[in-house]
Structures are given as structure tokens and as C-alpha cells.
Amino acid sequence: MRFLRQIIFEKIGKEGQDKLEKSRVCIIGLGATGSRTAELLARAGVGNLVLIDRDVIELSNLQRQTLYTEEDLNLPKVIQAEKHLKKINSKIRIKYFFKDI
């Protein structure tokens, strides 16, 4: 079972993991903090992410934005983030907006 370590942790348990799976989190900005947060939430089993960013990945981003690789250069962060997050957790549902808010 994928999230067994969290489920056996008394303060989370099955009920807590079910809440994570049903939860929805919106992340505005997928730079260093936002992209890392998205990755950790996907790994924890959060079921729904909404990602918003208007930027593309630049070479200077790669040292601190660990979700992206050189193959992602000049591509929208939201699209590449979705691609990488689905590789981490194929069951996660992601809605994204490539725009400024």
C-alpha cells in the first residue's frame, strides 16, 4: 500500500489519508517554493492540485526548482509540473492555468 507509512502513523491513520486524497490545494506560482510544495503534496497523497503560473522554465531556475530538468527549458512551468507530478503520483488530479493573476 502506497501510503502505509502515513496510515500507520496514529495521528494520520486511514481517516486522515482519506481526507488528504479528497483535499484540493491551489498553488499560485511554481518557482522554488511552489514547485517543491506541489511535489511534496503529490507524494503525500493530496488528491487534487490547482496550479497557476505564467512563467516558462529558464536555465537559471534549475538549481533551485527541483521539479524541472534541462528537457523542460522554455516550456510552461504548469504544463511541465503536471507531467512530472503525474509521474510521482499517477492518481493525482491536476488542473492548471498558464496565466497571470
N, C-alpha and C positions, 0 to 999 in steps of 0.2 A: 504494500500500500504506500503510495507516494508520500503522503503527509503524516505517516505514522508517528514520527518523532514529535510532531506538534500535537497530535491527538493523544498520545500517552502522557503528555505534559498536563498535569492536573488542572492548571489554570486556563488551558485552552480546551482540551477534550474534543469529543466529536461535535458537540453543540457549537463550540467556538469555531471549529474548522468549517462547519456548515454555514455559519454566519459570514466567514471570510469568502466562501465560494459565492454567496449571494450578494456580497457587497459590490458597490460601484465607487470608483475613485477617479477623480478628474485631476490630471496633472497639466498645468499650464507652464510650458517651457521645458524642452528636453535637452538642456545643456548638461553640465556635470551633475548637478543635484537632481534634476528631474529625470534624466535617463537612468541614473543609479537607483532612484526611488522606484521607477517603473519596473526595473529588473528585480529588485527585492520583493516588490508586491506580487509579481508574477511567480516568483519562486515560493512565496508564502502561500499561494493558492487563492489570492483575490480573484474573483470571477469575472469582473468587468472593469475595464480601464477606458477612460476617455482621455485622449492625448491631443494637446493643442500646441502647435509651434509653427512659426512662419519661416524658419531658417533651414538652410542646407548644411550638410556636414562639410567642414573645412579641415585641411590637414592639421592646422593648429589645435583643433578640437580633440584629436585622438589621444593626446597624453592624459587628458582628464575625463573624457567622456567614454567610459569603458564599454559601453554597449555597441559602439560602432567600430568598423575596421576600415582599412585602406580601400577596400572594394566599395565602400559606401560614399566615397568622396563625391561632392557636388550633387548628391541626392537629398531629397527632403528628409529631415530627421524623423517626422512622424511615420512616414512610409517604411523607412528602414528599421525604426524602433519596432513597429508592428511585426515585421519579418523576423527580427531577432527574438522578440518576446514569444512569438508562436513556436519558435524552436525550443525555447526554455519550457514553455507550458502550452501544449497544443490545445488544451481545453479553454484557455482564456479567451474572452470575447473582448475585442478592441474596436472602438470607434475612434476615428481621428479626424482632425481638422487642420489642414495646411493653410493657416491664415493667421493674421494678426488680430488680436482682440483689444 
